[in-house]
């Protein structure tokens, strides 16, 4: 299985979603044909079961559509940011949703009372993304600061200037767990 927010997650998740969709379609067709060949009519319980398989297939299709145009980060970019981040919690290929939008960050990093991120190059509403992430962090860990960057270089430069700030270990764990649960 794959762990969300890790290198290569988006690619693996897209492949898994496609496989699930194919599985449910093939299973639905097989159940329908079994019922049709067995009873000779379409109106039977097998048809109902085959139609019900549309629901899980649709769930996986929605997840695939949400991630379809998102691109994962390369190994070189990941290694560069991972080295600069040191012992910080680093999430990559971070796709998350609000009730209104699907948002994507290449990197999300929690360190020294800060939540830092690199905005993905995909087409998205950046002011909304910043506001939403800030609101989520303030509700979970009010003492944390949120800062988003347009490039890896700006993030790395900021990390080098970042001073040690005392952050409660409990609030950091709570925030990290919540951010992980927020990701698709």
N, C-alpha and C positions, 0 to 999 in steps of 0.2 A: 504494500500500500504506500501511498505518498503522504507526506506531511505538509499541510498547508503552510504558506509563508516561507518556503525553502526554495533553494535554487532548482529550477526546472519544474516547479510545481504546476505552472500554467499549462505547459506542454503535456505533462502527464495527465492532468485533470481533463484537458480537452479530449485526449485519446480515450480516457476512461468513460467520459460522457457519451462519446460516439459509440463505443462498444455497448454501453447500457441501452442506448436507443435501438441499435440493431438487434440486440437480444430481445427486447420487449416486442419489437415489430415481428420478428421471426416467430416468437412464441405465440403471439396473438394470431398470426396467420395459421400456424400449425393447429392451434386449438379450434379456430373457426373451421378449417378444412376437415379436422377430425369429426366435429359435430355434423357437418354437412354430409360427409361421406357415410357416416354412421346412420343418420336419420333420414337423409334425402331431402330435407327442407332447411331453409336458412333460419327460421324462427325456432330456436331451441336454446337451452341453457348454455351451450358452448358458445353461441354467438354473444350472449350477455357477458360471459367471462372474457372473451376476446376483446370486446369493446371496453371492458373495465381496465384492460392492460394499457389503454391509451393514457390513463391518468399518470402512472409512474413514468411512462415514456415522455409525456409532456413536461413533467417536472425536470427530467434530465435535459430535455430540449431547451427549456428556459435557462438552465444553468449554462449550457453550451453557448447559447446566444449572448448571454451576459459576458462571457469571457472570450468570445470568438475573435474580436478585433484587438484584444490585449496581447502585447508581446512581452515575453519574459526577458530578463536581463542575461547578458553573456557571462560566461565563467570569468573572463578577464575583469569585467566591471565589478563583479561580485567579489573577487579576490582583493581588488584594490580597496573597495569600501570596507570589507571585512578586516583587512589589515589595519586600516585607519581607525576602525571602531574599537579595536581591542576587545575588552571583556564585556562590552555593551550588548544588550539584547538587540539582534538584527533580524528583521523580517524582510524578505524579498518577494517580488511578484505579489504585492499586497493589493488585492481587489476586495473592496467592501461596498456595501450598499446602504443607502438611506431609504426612506419611503418614497423618495422622488428620483434619485439618481444612482447610477453605478459609477464608482470612482476607483482610480488605480494609481498606486504609488509604486515606483520601482524599488525603493528602499524605505523602510520605517525603522527607526532606531531609538531606543530608550537608554539614556545615559545621563547621570548627574542631575537629575531633576528636570530633564529636557526630553521632549519627544521631537525628533528631527526626521525629516523625510525628503525624498527626491521625487518630484512630480513626474509621472510617466509622460512620454511624448504623445500619447493618444489624445484625441479630441475630447476635452472635458471642461466643465465649468470650474475653473481654478478658484475664484473667490468663494464659491459655494463649498468646494472641497475643504479649503482652509477653515472656513467658519464651522462647518460640520465637525471636522476633526478637533478643532479647538473646544467646541461645546462638549463633545464626548469626553475629552481629557479632563476638562474642568469639572464635569460631574463626577468622574471617577477618582481623580487625584488633583484637587484644586491647586496644590503648590507647584505643579508641573507647568512648564512653558512649552508652547508648540512653535516650531519654526520649519517652514517648508522651503526647499531650494529647487532651482530649475536644472541644476547639473550636479554631477558627482563631485566635480572639482570644488564647487562652492561648499558642499557638505563637508568634504575633507578639510578644507581650509577652516571652516567653522569648528570642526572637531579639534583641530590643533590649538585653537585659541580658547576652547572651552575650559572653564575653571571647575575645580571640584566643588560641587554643591552637595550638602548633606540632604539626602532624601530618605524618608522613612522606608525601610526595607519592606514593611507590610504594604504600604501604599504602592510601592513599585511593583511588587508581585501582583497585587490586585489589578493595577493598570495593565501590566503585561498580559495577564490572563484575559482581561476584558478585550484588549486589542486583538489578541489571538482569536477569541471567540467571534469577533466582529467580522473577520475575514471570511471570504467565500471559500 
